[in-house]
């Protein structure tokens, strides 16, 4: 197994920070679409962050709550997924 060098970790951190700071410039729809792509890759934690960023734009965006619930279900967090589905229904 290859070890990650400090330089590789530093570059990955920089790319993550740069990507995360761009969410303010994106629409709630594009953030959900981005989260959907992350879910397809199995990156559920990152997808949830994208969906939560969409909710920062519009806290009543039911689709984002629905997608968070889906990611949580795939992670096995049934109780939290249920809470998000209740919110999704409230806003749709």
C-alpha positions in Angstrom: 0.0 0.0 0.0 1.3 3.4 -0.9 1.7 6.0 1.8 0.5 9.5 1.2 3.2 12.1 1.4 2.7 15.3 3.3 2.8 17.2 0.0 -0.1 15.0 -1.4 -2.1 15.6 1.8 -1.5 19.3 1.6 -2.6 19.5 -2.0 -5.7 17.5 -1.3 -6.6 19.8 1.6 -6.1 22.9 -0.6 -8.4 21.5 -3.3 -11.0 20.6 -0.7 -10.9 24.1 0.8 -11.1 25.7 -2.7 -14.0 23.5 -3.7 -15.9 24.2 -0.4 -15.5 27.9 -0.7 -17.2 28.0 -4.1 -20.5 26.8 -2.8 -21.5 30.4 -2.1 -21.4 31.2 -5.8 -23.6 28.2 -6.8 -27.3 27.9 -6.9 -29.2 25.6 -4.6 -30.1 23.4 -7.6 -26.4 23.1 -8.7 -25.4 22.2 -5.1 -28.0 19.4 -5.0 -26.8 18.2 -8.4 -23.2 18.2 -7.2 -24.3 16.3 -4.1 -26.1 13.7 -6.3 -22.8 13.1 -8.2 -21.0 12.6 -4.9 -23.6 10.1 -3.8 -23.2 8.1 -7.0 -19.5 7.9 -6.1 -20.4 6.7 -2.6 -19.1 9.9 -0.9 -22.2 10.3 1.3 -20.6 12.6 3.9 -19.5 15.0 1.2 -22.9 14.8 -0.5 -24.6 15.7 2.7 -22.4 18.8 3.0 -23.4 19.8 -0.5 -27.1 19.4 0.4 -26.7 21.3 3.6 -25.0 24.1 1.6 -28.1 24.2 -0.6 -30.2 24.5 2.5 -28.1 27.5 3.6 -29.3 29.2 0.4 -33.0 28.2 1.0 -33.9 26.5 4.3 -37.3 25.4 2.9 -35.8 23.5 -0.1 -37.5 20.2 0.4 -35.5 18.4 -2.3 -32.3 18.9 -0.3 -33.8 17.4 2.8 -35.0 14.5 0.8 -31.5 13.9 -0.7 -29.9 14.2 2.8 -32.4 11.5 3.9 -31.3 9.2 1.1 -27.6 9.6 1.9 -28.3 9.0 5.6 -30.2 5.8 4.7 -27.3 4.5 2.6 -25.1 5.2 5.6 -27.4 3.2 7.9 -28.6 6.3 9.9 -32.3 5.4 9.8 -33.4 7.7 12.6 -31.7 10.8 11.2 -33.0 9.9 7.7 -36.5 9.8 9.0 -36.1 13.3 10.6 -34.9 14.6 7.2 -37.8 13.0 5.4 -40.3 14.7 7.8 -38.7 18.0 6.9 -38.8 17.2 3.2 -42.5 16.6 3.4 -43.1 19.8 5.3 -41.5 21.8 2.6 -42.8 20.1 -0.5 
